[in-house]
Amino acid sequence: MKDQTREDPKILKAAEQQMRAWELAQRSAARSVRAHGPQEQLGHYLTISRESGAGGSSVARLVGQRLGWEVMDKNLLDCVAERYRLSREGLEMVDETTVSWAYDLLGAWLDQKTITREQYMVRLARVVVAMARRGNVVFVGRGTQFLLPRQFGLAVRLVAPEPFRIRRVMEREKLDADEAKRYVQQTDRGRRDFTMKFFHVDLAEPHLYDMVINTERFGLDGAAEMIVAAVRQCDLTGRD
């Protein structure tokens, strides 16, 4: 089957056309993100970048509860799907995870309802900017900190040693140790690839963040307390 697909001239031609379209869309997406960047003053916001298993979603919920702020994590995809009338399942396939080359290359050709990562990124940027205008929101992942101006928000990175993160994923996802390790590594790789592709940055670079917190050392509750204290110290709670 592989050899037959590789030799089929129709498939090859479609793949080449889609590759060219993919390259053009990538450049277009970068321009669109910049073009739709906020020019006026925004509300206050917090962005949380996280290693897989470091507790990003849990910490975000704790912070949101203590500040009374909205938390946008996976539900951000629901907002994109609703605004642009897209399939929620289709958005998950192009979210910040490892997507197979075949999907990126042939997905739009094989299924007219498929949205490419470039199209997803442009739509995501518009939704993020709209939410940031309202202010008092916690964004989790998806490169949101790179879509918004730094002066109105606080950028946090949550990390932890891999064994700690594997244990958390084993418990949360009901996986054995080997499965959890693969999950952690693949998820981290997907997120790194996502931000490198669209923002040309390495997520592990500490200078991208205002705070880097080890959740094994401080715990999820302790990390949330540190973030809330930093938000208040930076006076990010003074405007509704």
C-alpha positions as CSV (number, residue, x, y, z in Angstrom):
1,M,0.0,0.0,0.0
2,K,2.8,2.4,0.9
3,D,4.7,1.7,-2.4
4,Q,1.5,2.0,-4.4
5,T,0.7,5.4,-2.8
6,R,4.2,6.6,-3.3
7,E,4.2,5.8,-7.0
8,D,0.7,7.1,-7.8
9,P,1.3,10.3,-9.9
10,K,-2.0,11.8,-8.9
11,I,-1.2,11.5,-5.2
12,L,2.3,12.8,-5.8
13,K,1.0,15.8,-7.7
14,A,-1.6,16.6,-5.0
15,A,1.1,16.3,-2.3
16,E,3.4,18.7,-4.1
17,Q,0.6,21.2,-4.6
18,Q,-0.4,20.9,-1.0
19,M,3.2,21.4,0.1
20,R,3.4,24.7,-1.8
21,A,0.1,25.8,-0.4
22,W,1.3,24.8,3.1
23,E,4.4,27.0,2.8
24,L,2.4,29.9,1.5
25,A,-0.2,29.5,4.3
26,Q,2.6,29.4,6.9
27,R,3.9,32.8,5.8
28,S,0.4,34.2,5.5
29,A,-0.5,33.0,9.0
30,A,2.6,34.8,10.5
31,R,1.5,38.0,8.7
32,S,-2.1,37.7,9.8
33,V,-1.1,37.2,13.5
34,R,0.9,40.4,13.4
35,A,-1.7,42.3,11.5
36,H,-4.4,41.3,14.0
37,G,-2.3,42.1,17.0
38,P,-3.9,44.5,19.5
39,Q,-3.1,48.2,18.8
40,E,-5.2,49.6,21.7
41,Q,-4.8,49.0,25.4
42,L,-5.9,45.6,26.5
43,G,-7.2,44.2,29.8
44,H,-5.0,42.3,32.2
45,Y,-4.2,38.7,31.5
46,L,-1.9,35.8,32.6
47,T,-0.4,33.2,30.3
48,I,0.7,29.8,31.6
49,S,3.1,27.7,29.5
50,R,3.8,24.2,30.9
51,E,5.7,21.0,30.6
52,S,3.4,18.0,30.2
53,G,2.4,16.7,33.6
54,A,3.6,19.8,35.4
55,G,0.1,20.7,36.4
56,G,-0.6,23.6,34.1
57,S,-4.4,23.2,33.9
58,S,-4.8,22.5,37.6
59,V,-2.7,25.5,38.6
60,A,-4.6,27.7,36.1
61,R,-7.9,26.7,37.7
62,L,-6.6,27.5,41.2
63,V,-5.3,30.9,40.1
64,G,-8.6,31.7,38.3
65,Q,-10.6,30.8,41.4
66,R,-8.5,33.0,43.6
67,L,-8.5,36.0,41.3
68,G,-12.0,35.6,40.0
69,W,-10.6,35.4,36.4
70,E,-11.8,33.4,33.5
71,V,-9.6,30.4,32.6
72,M,-9.1,29.5,28.9
73,D,-7.5,26.1,28.4
74,K,-9.0,23.4,26.2
75,N,-12.2,25.5,26.2
76,L,-10.4,28.0,24.0
77,L,-11.0,25.5,21.2
78,D,-14.7,25.6,21.9
79,C,-14.6,29.4,21.4
80,V,-12.8,29.1,18.1
81,A,-15.1,26.4,16.9
82,E,-18.2,28.4,17.8
83,R,-17.0,31.7,16.3
84,Y,-15.9,30.2,13.0
85,R,-18.4,27.3,12.8
86,L,-15.7,24.6,12.8
87,S,-15.5,21.1,14.0
88,R,-14.2,20.8,17.6
89,E,-12.7,17.4,16.8
90,G,-11.0,18.9,13.7
91,L,-9.4,21.7,15.8
92,E,-8.1,19.2,18.3
93,M,-6.2,17.5,15.5
94,V,-4.3,20.7,14.7
95,D,-3.9,22.0,18.3
96,E,-0.5,22.1,20.0
97,T,0.2,18.4,19.6
98,T,2.3,16.3,17.2
99,V,0.4,15.9,14.0
100,S,1.6,13.4,11.4
101,W,3.2,14.7,8.2
102,A,0.5,13.0,6.2
103,Y,-2.2,15.0,7.9
104,D,-0.4,18.3,7.4
105,L,0.4,17.5,3.9
106,L,-2.8,15.9,2.6
107,G,-5.4,16.7,5.1
108,A,-7.1,19.6,3.3
109,W,-7.0,17.8,0.0
110,L,-8.5,14.6,1.4
111,D,-11.3,16.4,3.5
112,Q,-12.7,19.8,2.5
113,K,-13.7,20.4,6.1
114,T,-10.2,20.0,7.4
115,I,-8.6,23.1,8.8
116,T,-4.9,23.5,8.4
117,R,-2.6,24.6,11.3
118,E,-2.0,27.9,9.6
119,Q,-5.8,28.6,9.3
120,Y,-6.2,27.5,12.9
121,M,-3.5,29.8,14.1
122,V,-5.0,32.9,12.5
123,R,-8.4,32.1,14.0
124,L,-6.9,31.3,17.3
125,A,-5.1,34.7,17.4
126,R,-8.3,36.6,16.7
127,V,-10.2,34.9,19.5
128,V,-7.3,35.4,22.0
129,V,-7.0,39.1,21.2
130,A,-10.8,39.5,21.6
131,M,-10.7,37.8,25.0
132,A,-7.7,39.8,26.1
133,R,-9.5,43.0,25.3
134,R,-12.1,42.1,28.0
135,G,-9.2,41.3,30.4
136,N,-9.0,39.3,33.6
137,V,-8.3,36.0,31.8
138,V,-5.8,33.1,32.3
139,F,-4.6,31.5,29.1
140,V,-3.1,28.1,29.2
141,G,-0.6,27.1,26.4
142,R,-1.1,27.5,22.7
143,G,1.5,30.2,22.4
144,T,-0.9,32.8,23.6
145,Q,1.8,34.9,25.3
146,F,3.4,35.5,21.8
147,L,0.1,36.8,20.4
148,L,-0.2,39.6,23.0
149,P,1.9,42.6,24.2
150,R,3.9,41.8,27.3
151,Q,3.1,45.0,29.2
152,F,-0.5,44.0,30.1
153,G,0.2,40.5,31.2
154,L,2.3,38.1,33.2
155,A,4.0,35.1,31.5
156,V,4.6,32.0,33.6
157,R,6.3,28.7,32.8
158,L,5.6,25.6,34.9
159,V,8.2,22.9,34.9
160,A,9.1,19.7,36.9
161,P,11.5,16.8,36.7
162,E,10.4,14.1,34.2
163,P,9.8,11.3,36.8
164,F,7.4,13.6,38.8
165,R,5.5,14.5,35.6
166,I,5.4,10.8,34.5
167,R,3.9,9.8,37.9
168,R,1.2,12.5,37.6
169,V,0.3,11.4,34.0
170,M,0.2,7.8,35.1
171,E,-2.4,8.7,37.8
172,R,-4.4,11.1,35.6
173,E,-4.5,9.1,32.4
174,K,-4.5,5.6,34.0
175,L,-1.3,4.6,32.0
176,D,1.6,2.4,32.9
177,A,5.1,4.0,33.3
178,D,6.2,3.4,29.7
179,E,3.0,4.7,28.2
180,A,3.1,7.8,30.5
181,K,6.7,8.5,29.5
182,R,5.8,8.4,25.8
183,Y,2.8,10.6,26.4
184,V,4.9,13.2,28.3
185,Q,7.7,13.2,25.7
186,Q,5.4,13.3,22.6
187,T,3.2,16.1,24.1
188,D,6.2,18.2,25.0
189,R,7.7,17.7,21.5
190,G,4.4,18.7,19.9
191,R,4.2,21.9,22.0
192,R,7.8,22.8,21.2
193,D,7.2,22.2,17.5
194,F,4.0,24.3,17.5
195,T,5.7,27.4,19.1
196,M,8.9,27.0,17.0
197,K,6.9,26.8,13.8
198,F,4.7,29.8,14.4
199,F,6.7,32.0,16.8
200,H,10.3,30.8,16.2
201,V,11.0,30.5,19.9
202,D,12.2,27.6,22.1
203,L,9.7,27.1,24.9
204,A,12.5,26.0,27.3
205,E,14.2,29.5,27.1
206,P,13.7,31.0,30.6
207,H,14.0,34.6,29.4
208,L,10.6,34.3,27.7
209,Y,8.9,34.3,31.1
210,D,8.4,36.5,34.1
211,M,8.4,33.4,36.3
212,V,9.5,29.8,36.0
213,I,8.2,27.6,38.8
214,N,9.1,24.0,39.7
215,T,5.8,22.4,40.7
216,E,7.4,19.4,42.3
217,R,9.3,21.7,44.7
218,F,6.4,24.1,45.5
219,G,3.4,22.0,44.8
220,L,0.4,23.0,42.7
221,D,-1.2,25.0,45.4
222,G,2.1,26.7,46.2
223,A,2.6,27.6,42.6
224,A,-0.8,29.1,42.4
225,E,-0.1,31.2,45.5
226,M,3.1,32.5,44.0
227,I,1.4,33.4,40.7
228,V,-1.4,35.2,42.5
229,A,1.1,37.1,44.6
230,A,3.0,38.1,41.5
231,V,-0.2,39.3,39.7
232,R,-1.1,41.5,42.6
233,Q,2.5,42.8,43.0
234,C,2.5,43.8,39.3
235,D,-0.9,45.5,39.9
236,L,-2.7,43.4,37.3
237,T,-5.9,43.3,39.4
238,G,-6.6,47.0,39.5
239,R,-8.8,47.2,36.3
240,D,-12.0,45.4,35.5
